[in-house]
Every structure is written in C-alpha cells, then in structure tokens.
Amino acid sequence: MTAPFDLNDDSVVVIIGTGAGGGVLANELAQKGVSVVALEAGGRYLPQDYVNDEWESFGQLAWTDARTTSGDWRVAKDFSGLPAWIVKAVGGTTTHWAGASLRFQDHEWKAATTYGDVQGANLLDWPIDPREMDDYYTKAEDKLGVTRTGDRPGLPGNNNYKVFEAGAKALGYTEVHTGRMAINSDNNRDRQMCQQTGFCFQGCKWGAKWSAAYTDIPEGEATGNLEVRELSHVARIQHNEAGKVTGVEYFDADGNLQMQKAKVVCVAGNSFESPRMLLNSASSMFPDGLANSSGQVGRNYMRHMTGSVYATFEQPVKMWRGTTMAGIIQDEARHDPSRGFVGGYELETLALGLPFMAAFLDPGAWGREFTSALDSYENMAGMWIVGEDMPQETNRVTLNHDVTDQHGLPVANVHFSDHPNDVAMRNHAYQQGIAVYEAVGATRVFPTPPYPSTHNLGTNRMSANARDGVVNAHGQTHDIANLFISDGSQFTTGAAENPTLTIVALAIRQADFIAGELSRGNI
C-alpha cells in the first residue's frame, strides 16, 4: 500500500469531497494508477452504522453547519438554515439519495437551442454532444447496477407504487414503471439484493443501493493509490505566482490547519460548498475568487422544480414499506410548450416517515385538516415532483461575511426565487399528481410545497465560452488548467431527471481526461 501520502507530496491529485462526483473520480483515477488524496469534511459511516430513524439519521449524516438563505422560495421561510438536505460524510449524498438513475434526454443538453429565448432565464447549451455521453452513461449504469439497463431486471412495485400506477394508467399515461434504480434487483451482483425494507434515505442497511461510501471509495483504497482523510474541512485552495493551484489548506479532525500540496485540485463539495471554496480562496491575483474571471462562480443555482402530492384512501397503503422511489411516470418529461412552460418533469413515488411528514407538510397551513391526515397515515400514498428549473444569474451562492462556521470561514448564502416557468410547471404537476390519486378514489389530496431537496446544481457551470461559465466541457476551469470542478455544480442546465447518474458519468469521463492530460504533461 502506498497511502498515506505526505503533506509535501506535490505529485498527488487532491479531490475535495467524496460523493457521486468526487468519490467516483477518486476511484477511477486510483484504478488508473494516479495518486489521490481525498479530503472529506464528514466522518465515515458504513451500512452497520446507519439508523432507520429519520431524525437520528439526519443528525448522523446531514450537513448541519450554518448556512443562510434569501429570496422568495418557501425554503427561505420554512427552513432558512437548511436550504438542502445533503450529507456530510464519506460518500456524500450518495448515502442519502433514493437511487433514481435516469439519463438526460437529448434535447436537455441543448436547452438554449431547444427552448429558445426564455425571458429572465440564463439558458445555455452544454458544450457536450449527447452522443458523447452514451458510452459514459452505460459505464455509469454498470457501475451503479441500474435496474432496467443492461441485463438487470426492474424492482418489484410496493403498495405506494401500485396505487400510483393504477392512477397513472387510468389517466392514460403509458411510461409508468418501477424506474431505473441504482438498487440491486436480483442476486447476480456484487452487492446484496434489495430487501424492500424502506428507509432508503437513511442509508441502505443491506448495501443493495449503490453508494460511493461502500463501493467506489473502498475499491479505490484497495489499489493503494487513494487516501481518504475524513473530518478534513477545506478552508481554501492555494496557488502560485504563475496562477496554478499548488495545494489545499484544511482543518483536520483536531481543528489544526494543514496544507496538502497538489499537482491537480478537483472540487466536488456540491453546489454550495464548491463555489464557497472558490470564493473563500480569493487572493490579490484572484480578488473575486478562483476561476471567477467571468463573474459566474456561484451564479445560476438550480435545485430542480419540486413539490409533492400526498393522498389518503379508504384502505391502508403503508407507503413506507419497500423501495422509496421505485416508481416513475415519465410521460410529462417531454418538452411540450403547449402546456404553458418549457422543459418537463417526472412524477416519482415518495414516502416520508411521520416525523418528517409533520415537519415538511407545513402544519400551519393545514390546521385540523392536516392533523387528521396524519391520523390516516397508514392510508396515505405519496409522490414527488421533479422537473427542470430555469437557471437564473440572480439565483446564486455568495459568501455571508456576517455569519461564520466553526472554523471562522464565511458561510454560503443561498439566494433563490422561482422563475415563472418553474411556477407554471409546478402548478401543472400538482394538477396531474392530484388527478392520478383522484382517479383511484383518493378521499383527500394534499399538494405540498417544496422542502429542502438534495438536487443542488449549477453555480460553477460548464460553457463553451469562458465568459459564460466557469468550466469547459471536461470540468476544467477556464482560468486555471490544473483546477477542476467534479460535481453537480458544473451543470449548465438541470434537465428533468435526478442528477446522480449524470454526475457519475461526467466523473468517469473527467477521470479519462485528467489521466490523459497528466500523462501528456499538460497539467
């Protein structure tokens, strides 16, 4: 084993964050013989450590460091310190994700061309041809073990799905099934198959769901080329007089400031922490933060157009049993402006436990109607809406110099306001979600406002032209050749699909590029 690496070893690639982007990139590079130090702000938890209790799990896994919010989104009012439910642990939010793994539709790579001029939206085409992604998507699906791809069967449908499917078919929807899920549906895989326990958001006790925490990270470590340093909170990225990055300063588990030298730095801290690190790394050479000559670092924040619909029925559904999100209606994911908006949305099964239902369903608004709905929790079915939201320059992550974290660093302020297209799409989705449940005899329906979601996108977006974004088609920053962005913050636009599969596919692709550039001596 070659790890651990010396702090002064300037031949290593330093990756900040170990989630879908950073964790996969670390493993892919390690498999190619590249020396990698991965810095992770959180601790390490494995399936035996996960707890099937929502609040306890939240306390164990969530990123609860201070953050602030502004803008007219509901989250700023209801959950101002928690703009998103993302994980601070080895494996990042791949611990907490539901497993939905969908490819972008071709037109979603070219939103500006497809949708035309949408007032107030900062649309841009991705600098990637959709066909360029086909092989990488297949590699990602094989890595994750995605159902209904390759030779992998679909998961069985639970009761929540059966209600959802019956309603969908009654409305004439045809693209309804148990989804493409990174959850083992049979015994012919490396990981155990799904036991239908539910509680997918609390970390999969069986390891049936793919997570970088117990797949890619240990695989990378086994090569001897990867060292993961947990409880290592990055403060800033350092550079030399030539403007190349030279290393990363971080606070270790004891709160001591360390400096790891680096040949290449890859930032994969999610769409809040990645721009925050670049902005906190400002210097006399880069007064506006690293890689920010365009002024686009932190801008164009997207979180997907979301919302939920719950319904109660005469008979028990017990929606929490079985795989949480193995159920999807894809008919509305098309681009069809005749509906009054550009882009599309997916409807996906969702179940929350009672404590989260009580927190997220906005009891103030429902009053007695709400509490009586919780009384019929056993008879409840639920779905989540996820659709393409419009990038807006004004939706952005900035530094809040009035609030600092435990290390004295300014925290991220997340500013977000819905675009009129998002509102029109959400209202259409509420209508359709309600209709699905009413078609199968719902006694009551509850359209529910967006709560903190896990889909953080944009803020360091890809662009063909340096003035329009932060990184090029390989996630390499336009300004600094040996600085990369490796997470969902590089998304140019959000598409309708859950983003993890695309983050993983881009990480595999980026590993090929970085390894090639290193061998050619270009970075």
Sequence and secondary structure as in RCSB ss.txt:
>XXXX:A:sequence
MTAPFDLNDDSVVVIIGTGAGGGVLANELAQKGVSVVALEAGGRYLPQDYVNDEWESFGQLAWTDARTTSGDWRV
AKDFSGLPAWIVKAVGGTTTHWAGASLRFQDHEWKAATTYGDVQGANLLDWPIDPREMDDYYTKAEDKLGVTRTG
DRPGLPGNNNYKVFEAGAKALGYTEVHTGRMAINSDNNRDRQMCQQTGFCFQGCKWGAKWSAAYTDIPEGEATGN
LEVRELSHVARIQHNEAGKVTGVEYFDADGNLQMQKAKVVCVAGNSFESPRMLLNSASSMFPDGLANSSGQVGRN
YMRHMTGSVYATFEQPVKMWRGTTMAGIIQDEARHDPSRGFVGGYELETLALGLPFMAAFLDPGAWGREFTSALD
SYENMAGMWIVGEDMPQETNRVTLNHDVTDQHGLPVANVHFSDHPNDVAMRNHAYQQGIAVYEAVGATRVFPTPP
YPSTHNLGTNRMSANARDGVVNAHGQTHDIANLFISDGSQFTTGAAENPTLTIVALAIRQADFIAGELSRGNI
>XXXX:A:secstr
   S  TT TTSEEEE  STTHHHHHHHHHHTT  EEEE SSB   GGG  S HHHHHHHHB  S  EEESSSHH
HHH TT SB  B BTTGGGTT   B     GGGGGHHHHH   TT      SS GGGGHHHHHHHHHHHT TTST
T       HHHHHHHHHHHHTT   EES  BSB  SSSSSS        GGG  TTS B  TTTTHHHHHHHTTS
EEEE S EEEEEEE TTS EEEEEEE TTS EEEEE SEEEE SHHHHHHHHHHHT  SSSTT TT TTS TT S
 B  EEEEEEEE SS   TTSS TT  EE GGGS  GGGSSSS EEEEE    HHHHHHHS HHHHHHHHHHHHH
TGGGEEEEEEEE     TTSEEEEEEEEE TTS EEEEEE    HHHHHHHHHHHHHHHHHHHTTT SEEEEE  
  BS  B SS B SSGGG SB TTSBBSS TTEEE SGGG SS  SS SHHHHHHHHHHHHHHHHHHHHTT  
